[in-house]
Amino acid sequence: MEDNRFYFRQMLSGRDFAVGNDFATQMVNFSYAIGDRATGSCVLVDPAWNVNDLVDIVESDGMSVDGVLATHYHADHVGGSIMGHEIEGVAALLNRVDCPIHVQSEEVPWMERTANVTSDQLVAHAPGDVLNVGDVEITLVHTPGHTPGSQCFLVDGRLVAGDTLFLDGCGRTDLPGSDATAMMESLRMLSTVPDDVILYPGHRYSLASSATMGSVKQSNFVFQH
C-alpha cells in the first residue's frame, strides 16, 4: 500500500475534542482514527467524551467512520459512568453512525454492562484477528490484564496500546476484571514487538505523546524485570 494512502490521527481529549470539558481535560484520553485515504474509510479507536467532535474531525479530512475499535470497556474510553460522571461514548456514536464495534470476545459482557450497547452491536474477535479497513490491515492483539479483553492494535509500524502500556508504566491491575499475572504475560509479549514500532498509548501520562518501542523498553520500569 502506498504510504500516502494510510490515514492516522491521534486526538487528545480537552485539546482536540471535548474542548472545555474539565473532566475530559483532566483525564487526557487519546482517541485515534485509522483508515485508508483511497477508500475514505476509517475506524475510530476509543471514541468517548464528545463523539460528534471526533466524527467531525475525520469527516473534515474527507473520511467516513465505518467502525469502532475498543481497547477495553472502561467508561473514559467507550462511554458510561465513572466517578459520578456520565461520559458520552459508543452508544451515542451509534446514533450518528451505523457501524460495528470491534472487541475481544472476553470483553463483550463488560462492554454490555458499561457502555450501554447490546451484543448485536458488538463484533467479538479472537486474538490475532486482522481487521481490514480498505487496504489497511489492523492486527488485534489480545493483552489481558487491565481488563479481561484489553486489546492493542498493530498497524503500519504503530502499536495503539490503550491502557495496557504507556510510555511510562502500564495499566492498573486493581480494578474489576483486572489480573496482575495476565498483565505480566501481556507485557512479556509486548516486549517482543520490534524496537522501531511506535507506541501510541491510551492516555497522555508523559510529556511525549508517542515513542519508539525501543526507547520505551529502555526507560519504562515495567520492562526492567
ZINORNOR-V339905 format. One record per helix or strand of 3 or more residues. SS is the DSSP state (2 for helix, 1 for strand). FROM is the first residue (numbers start at 0). LEN is the number of residues. If there is no record, write none. Layout:
ss: [SS & SS]
from: [FROM & FROM]
len: [LEN & LEN]
//
This chain:
ss: [2 & 1 & 2 & 1 & 1 & 2 & 1 & 2 & 1 & 1 & 2 & 1 & 2 & 2 & 1 & 1 & 1 & 1 & 1 & 2 & 1 & 2 & 2]
from: [2 & 5 & 21 & 28 & 40 & 50 & 63 & 74 & 79 & 84 & 89 & 99 & 104 & 118 & 121 & 129 & 135 & 150 & 157 & 179 & 197 & 212 & 220]
len: [3 & 8 & 6 & 8 & 5 & 10 & 6 & 4 & 3 & 3 & 7 & 5 & 11 & 3 & 4 & 4 & 7 & 5 & 5 & 11 & 4 & 7 & 3]
//
